[in-house]
Amino acid sequence: MAAPGGAGAAPLPVAIPMPAPILLPEPPPFPAWLAARLDALGLDRAVYGAYIEGLLREEESDEERLEALRAVLAACLEEDLLNDVCREVVERWSDSQVVDSKEEKEDEVQAIASMMEKQARIVVKPKEVSQEEKQRKAALLAQYANVTDEEDGGDEQDGLTTAVNIGSEKSGAGAAAG
């Protein structure tokens, strides 16, 4: 039996330390926050919530989002409140998009770390072969190596012999026919 760490020893799995996640208080998800804000403003969240979220997703820039929100909410809110509410909605939307992308990246990192841990745990154990099996294998290999060498040498000789025999038969057949 081999000494630990010597030739033939199985590699040991390596544990990869993971940094502890930093837990910060999470703001409510944007749809929940928007629903609460619309309720506080006295607006129907079922009607305005989905419509506002659609506008925020479709528009390219924060300025375009502000303009679209102003157009939608202008009939419902007073002018001095309108700008503040629209700006607050766009800021929260932008923040929620940043948080979502961070969460996706954290999920990707966690998935990769998990795969690496699983791969580290997978260890292929080398098959233990007895001395008798090693000798049997060596004998078979040596036997087939000799047979192959003999066959190769025999083919070359047979080919020459056959060519000579064919030539001999032709000359013999030609002599008998003539």
Residue frames relative to the residue before (quaternion, step in Angstrom):
aa qw qx qy qz dx dy dz
M 1.0000 0.0000 0.0000 0.0000 0.00 0.00 0.00
A 0.4517 -0.7116 0.4755 0.2520 3.57 -0.92 0.96
A 0.5298 -0.6199 0.4782 0.3261 3.53 -1.16 0.66
P 0.6040 -0.5609 0.3994 0.4013 3.62 -1.06 0.59
G 0.8037 0.2411 -0.2047 0.5040 3.54 -0.92 0.94
G 0.5735 0.5959 -0.3839 0.4106 3.59 1.23 -0.14
A 0.7435 -0.3578 0.2839 0.4884 3.55 -1.29 -0.22
G 0.7932 0.2886 -0.2287 0.4850 3.54 -0.97 0.85
A 0.5113 0.6326 -0.4378 0.3831 3.61 1.21 -0.05
A 0.4802 -0.6641 0.4933 0.2918 3.55 -1.02 0.81
P 0.4850 -0.6479 0.4894 0.3247 3.59 -1.01 0.76
L 0.4032 -0.7151 0.5213 0.2331 3.56 -1.01 0.82
P 0.5040 -0.6387 0.4714 0.3403 3.61 -1.01 0.71
V 0.2843 -0.7556 0.5727 0.1421 3.53 -1.09 0.80
A 0.2868 -0.7489 0.5730 0.1692 3.59 -0.80 1.00
I 0.2410 -0.7648 0.5843 0.1248 3.55 -0.83 1.01
P 0.3392 -0.7565 0.5131 0.2225 3.61 -0.53 1.08
M 0.2313 -0.7616 0.5936 0.1188 3.56 -1.01 0.88
P 0.4424 -0.6770 0.5038 0.3035 3.60 -0.90 0.83
A 0.5168 -0.6323 0.4762 0.3260 3.56 -1.09 0.72
P 0.4574 -0.6858 0.4790 0.3018 3.60 -0.87 0.85
I 0.4008 -0.6841 0.5579 0.2452 3.52 -1.16 0.69
L 0.2002 -0.8029 0.5546 0.0877 3.55 -0.60 1.15
L 0.0453 -0.7766 0.6280 -0.0198 3.52 -0.71 1.17
P 0.5418 -0.5901 0.4539 0.3902 3.59 -1.05 0.54
E 0.2990 -0.7799 0.5276 0.1550 3.56 -0.76 1.05
P 0.4174 -0.6616 0.5473 0.2975 3.54 -1.00 0.78
P 0.6055 -0.5474 0.3946 0.4219 3.59 -1.12 0.42
P 0.5927 -0.5622 0.4143 0.4013 3.59 -1.09 0.56
F 0.6697 -0.5542 0.3175 0.3790 3.54 -1.09 0.71
P 0.6671 0.4991 -0.3484 0.4296 3.66 0.73 -0.82
A 0.6511 0.5018 -0.3204 0.4708 3.61 1.00 -0.78
W 0.6471 0.5092 -0.3202 0.4684 3.57 0.96 -0.86
L 0.6586 0.5145 -0.3115 0.4522 3.60 0.89 -0.92
A 0.6399 0.5226 -0.3275 0.4584 3.59 0.94 -0.86
A 0.6638 0.4904 -0.3052 0.4751 3.60 0.94 -0.88
R 0.6608 0.5097 -0.3112 0.4546 3.59 0.95 -0.84
L 0.6480 0.5055 -0.3179 0.4728 3.60 0.98 -0.80
D 0.6168 0.5339 -0.3357 0.4710 3.58 1.05 -0.76
A 0.6624 0.5120 -0.3021 0.4559 3.57 0.95 -0.93
L 0.6891 0.4556 -0.2718 0.4937 3.59 1.12 -0.64
G 0.4858 -0.6787 0.4240 0.3514 3.59 1.27 -0.14
L 0.5070 0.6312 -0.4283 0.4014 3.59 1.18 0.53
D 0.5382 -0.6225 0.4628 0.3295 3.57 -1.15 0.65
R 0.3281 -0.7848 0.4935 0.1815 3.58 -0.40 1.22
A 0.5989 0.5635 -0.3730 0.4297 3.61 1.06 -0.57
V 0.7069 0.4380 -0.2585 0.4916 3.58 0.98 -0.81
Y 0.7756 0.3811 -0.1995 0.4620 3.57 0.63 -1.14
G 0.5985 0.6099 -0.3703 0.3643 3.62 0.99 -0.73
A 0.7093 0.4385 -0.2620 0.4858 3.58 0.74 -1.06
Y 0.6517 0.5271 -0.3226 0.4396 3.59 0.98 -0.82
I 0.6660 0.4942 -0.3001 0.4713 3.57 0.95 -0.91
E 0.6432 0.5125 -0.3322 0.4619 3.61 0.93 -0.81
G 0.6286 0.5306 -0.3297 0.4631 3.59 1.02 -0.76
L 0.6492 0.5119 -0.3130 0.4675 3.58 0.95 -0.87
L 0.6677 0.5125 -0.3056 0.4452 3.56 0.90 -0.93
R 0.6660 0.4934 -0.3061 0.4683 3.59 1.01 -0.75
E 0.7049 0.4988 -0.2746 0.4230 3.59 0.93 -0.85
E 0.6775 0.5106 -0.3067 0.4315 3.58 0.94 -0.81
E 0.5050 -0.6987 0.4420 0.2480 3.54 -1.10 0.83
S 0.8191 0.1515 -0.0485 0.5511 3.61 0.86 -0.92
D 0.6554 -0.5041 0.3834 0.4115 3.55 -1.29 0.27
E 0.6149 0.5442 -0.3531 0.4485 3.61 1.04 -0.69
E 0.6570 0.4924 -0.3094 0.4797 3.59 0.95 -0.83
R 0.6278 0.5313 -0.3310 0.4625 3.58 1.04 -0.74
L 0.6415 0.5249 -0.3181 0.4602 3.58 0.96 -0.90
E 0.6686 0.5042 -0.3010 0.4563 3.60 0.87 -0.93
A 0.6624 0.5006 -0.3073 0.4650 3.59 0.93 -0.89
L 0.6597 0.5017 -0.3102 0.4657 3.60 0.97 -0.83
R 0.6232 0.5350 -0.3389 0.4587 3.57 0.98 -0.81
A 0.6557 0.5188 -0.3127 0.4507 3.58 0.93 -0.89
V 0.6893 0.4782 -0.2808 0.4662 3.60 0.97 -0.85
L 0.7859 0.3716 -0.1776 0.4613 3.57 0.80 -1.01
A 0.4416 0.7236 -0.4454 0.2880 3.63 1.25 -0.20
A 0.6837 0.4866 -0.2983 0.4547 3.61 0.96 -0.75
C 0.7245 0.4601 -0.2343 0.4566 3.60 1.17 -0.54
L 0.7867 0.3021 -0.1361 0.5209 3.59 1.05 -0.69
E 0.5469 -0.5901 0.4777 0.3528 3.54 -1.25 0.50
E 0.6708 -0.5468 0.3389 0.3690 3.57 -1.16 0.66
D 0.6956 0.4730 -0.2955 0.4529 3.62 0.84 -0.90
L 0.6770 0.4659 -0.2843 0.4937 3.61 1.10 -0.62
L 0.5698 0.6484 -0.3628 0.3509 3.59 1.11 -0.76
N 0.6991 0.4750 -0.2847 0.4524 3.61 0.74 -1.04
D 0.6626 0.5078 -0.3124 0.4533 3.60 0.92 -0.87
V 0.6655 0.4975 -0.3040 0.4661 3.58 0.90 -0.92
C 0.6613 0.5075 -0.3141 0.4543 3.61 0.87 -0.91
R 0.6553 0.5035 -0.3077 0.4715 3.58 0.94 -0.90
E 0.6537 0.5141 -0.3142 0.4579 3.60 0.95 -0.86
V 0.6489 0.5169 -0.3168 0.4598 3.60 0.96 -0.87
V 0.6765 0.4856 -0.2975 0.4669 3.60 0.88 -0.92
E 0.6402 0.5195 -0.3323 0.4581 3.62 0.97 -0.79
R 0.6655 0.4910 -0.3030 0.4734 3.59 0.91 -0.90
W 0.6214 0.5383 -0.3352 0.4601 3.59 1.01 -0.80
S 0.6715 0.4961 -0.2950 0.4646 3.58 0.85 -0.98
D 0.6522 0.5099 -0.3127 0.4657 3.58 0.95 -0.87
S 0.6620 0.5061 -0.3174 0.4526 3.59 0.94 -0.84
Q 0.6308 0.5262 -0.3399 0.4580 3.59 1.07 -0.63
V 0.6314 0.5153 -0.3259 0.4791 3.59 1.06 -0.72
V 0.6507 0.5082 -0.3105 0.4712 3.60 0.96 -0.89
D 0.6423 0.5275 -0.3253 0.4510 3.60 0.96 -0.85
S 0.6791 0.4737 -0.3069 0.4694 3.60 0.90 -0.85
K 0.6195 0.5259 -0.3459 0.4689 3.62 1.08 -0.66
E 0.6503 0.5110 -0.3197 0.4623 3.59 0.95 -0.84
E 0.6345 0.5220 -0.3334 0.4624 3.59 1.00 -0.79
K 0.6572 0.5004 -0.3122 0.4693 3.59 0.95 -0.84
E 0.6441 0.5110 -0.3250 0.4674 3.58 0.99 -0.83
D 0.6339 0.5240 -0.3271 0.4653 3.59 1.03 -0.79
E 0.6435 0.5159 -0.3183 0.4673 3.59 0.99 -0.83
V 0.6519 0.5083 -0.3117 0.4686 3.58 0.93 -0.91
Q 0.6532 0.5108 -0.3131 0.4631 3.59 0.96 -0.87
A 0.6500 0.5125 -0.3195 0.4612 3.60 0.97 -0.84
I 0.6548 0.4999 -0.3127 0.4728 3.59 0.95 -0.84
A 0.6506 0.5108 -0.3186 0.4629 3.58 0.94 -0.86
S 0.6390 0.5272 -0.3210 0.4589 3.57 1.01 -0.80
M 0.6512 0.5047 -0.3147 0.4714 3.58 0.96 -0.84
M 0.6498 0.5149 -0.3222 0.4570 3.57 0.96 -0.82
E 0.6363 0.5183 -0.3333 0.4641 3.59 1.00 -0.77
K 0.6504 0.5123 -0.3179 0.4620 3.58 0.95 -0.86
Q 0.6593 0.5004 -0.3111 0.4671 3.57 0.96 -0.85
A 0.6397 0.5242 -0.3304 0.4548 3.58 1.02 -0.74
R 0.6610 0.5093 -0.3078 0.4572 3.59 1.11 -0.65
I 0.6208 0.5347 -0.3515 0.4530 3.56 1.14 -0.54
V 0.0633 0.7838 -0.6105 0.0939 3.54 -0.56 1.18
V 0.2889 -0.7439 0.5778 0.1710 3.53 -0.77 1.03
K 0.2720 -0.7657 0.5627 0.1518 3.53 -0.63 1.15
P 0.4156 -0.7019 0.5077 0.2772 3.57 -0.78 0.94
K 0.4937 -0.6537 0.4873 0.3024 3.54 -1.02 0.82
E 0.3295 -0.7359 0.5563 0.2009 3.52 -0.85 0.99
V 0.1089 -0.8007 0.5890 0.0107 3.55 -0.65 1.18
S 0.3943 -0.7208 0.5176 0.2387 3.56 -0.79 1.01
Q 0.6577 -0.5078 0.3824 0.4041 3.52 -1.28 0.38
E 0.6296 0.5462 -0.3299 0.4433 3.58 1.04 -0.80
E 0.6606 0.4939 -0.3101 0.4728 3.61 0.99 -0.85
K 0.6215 0.5385 -0.3410 0.4554 3.58 1.04 -0.74
Q 0.6645 0.4974 -0.3047 0.4672 3.58 0.95 -0.87
R 0.6374 0.5268 -0.3247 0.4591 3.58 1.01 -0.83
K 0.6539 0.5119 -0.3035 0.4672 3.55 0.96 -0.89
A 0.6575 0.5089 -0.3100 0.4612 3.58 0.92 -0.90
A 0.6491 0.5159 -0.3169 0.4605 3.58 1.01 -0.83
L 0.6524 0.5063 -0.3174 0.4661 3.61 0.96 -0.85
L 0.6568 0.5062 -0.3149 0.4617 3.55 0.92 -0.88
A 0.6549 0.5031 -0.3128 0.4693 3.56 0.95 -0.85
Q 0.6412 0.5268 -0.3222 0.4557 3.59 0.99 -0.84
Y 0.7005 0.4496 -0.2796 0.4785 3.59 0.84 -0.93
A 0.6005 0.5420 -0.3689 0.4578 3.58 1.08 -0.58
N 0.6613 0.4933 -0.3043 0.4761 3.59 0.98 -0.83
V 0.6462 0.5163 -0.3240 0.4593 3.59 0.93 -0.86
T 0.6533 0.5117 -0.3164 0.4596 3.55 0.94 -0.87
D 0.6488 0.5033 -0.3204 0.4724 3.58 0.94 -0.85
E 0.6631 0.4987 -0.3135 0.4618 3.60 0.93 -0.85
E 0.6548 0.5111 -0.3197 0.4558 3.59 0.99 -0.87
D 0.6489 0.5126 -0.3253 0.4586 3.55 0.94 -0.86
G 0.6689 0.4801 -0.2979 0.4831 3.57 0.90 -0.90
G 0.6533 0.5223 -0.3132 0.4499 3.59 1.00 -0.82
D 0.6299 0.5406 -0.3411 0.4412 3.60 0.98 -0.77
E 0.6586 0.5053 -0.3187 0.4576 3.53 0.93 -0.87
Q 0.6755 0.4783 -0.2990 0.4749 3.56 0.94 -0.86
D 0.6392 0.5285 -0.3300 0.4508 3.60 0.95 -0.85
G 0.6419 0.5304 -0.3291 0.4454 3.56 0.97 -0.85
L 0.6712 0.4784 -0.2995 0.4805 3.54 0.95 -0.82
T 0.6488 0.5191 -0.3159 0.4581 3.53 0.97 -0.87
T 0.6524 0.5125 -0.3165 0.4601 3.56 0.94 -0.89
A 0.6465 0.5102 -0.3294 0.4618 3.55 0.94 -0.81
V 0.6546 0.4963 -0.3110 0.4779 3.52 0.98 -0.82
N 0.6585 0.5103 -0.3141 0.4554 3.58 0.93 -0.90
I 0.6355 0.5185 -0.3392 0.4606 3.57 0.95 -0.82
G 0.6528 0.4983 -0.3136 0.4766 3.52 0.96 -0.85
S 0.6489 0.5159 -0.3215 0.4577 3.60 0.98 -0.79
E 0.6547 0.5105 -0.3221 0.4549 3.59 0.95 -0.86
K 0.6424 0.5227 -0.3329 0.4508 3.56 0.95 -0.82
S 0.6903 0.4578 -0.2973 0.4749 3.52 0.88 -0.92
G 0.6438 0.5094 -0.3210 0.4721 3.58 1.10 -0.71
A 0.6607 0.4972 -0.3077 0.4707 3.59 0.99 -0.81
G 0.6512 0.5094 -0.3160 0.4655 3.51 1.05 -0.79
A 0.6480 0.5120 -0.3185 0.4652 3.56 1.05 -0.72
A 0.6612 0.4972 -0.3092 0.4690 3.58 1.02 -0.80
A 0.6635 0.4948 -0.3125 0.4661 3.56 1.01 -0.77
G 0.7276 0.4724 -0.2426 0.4344 3.56 0.99 -0.77
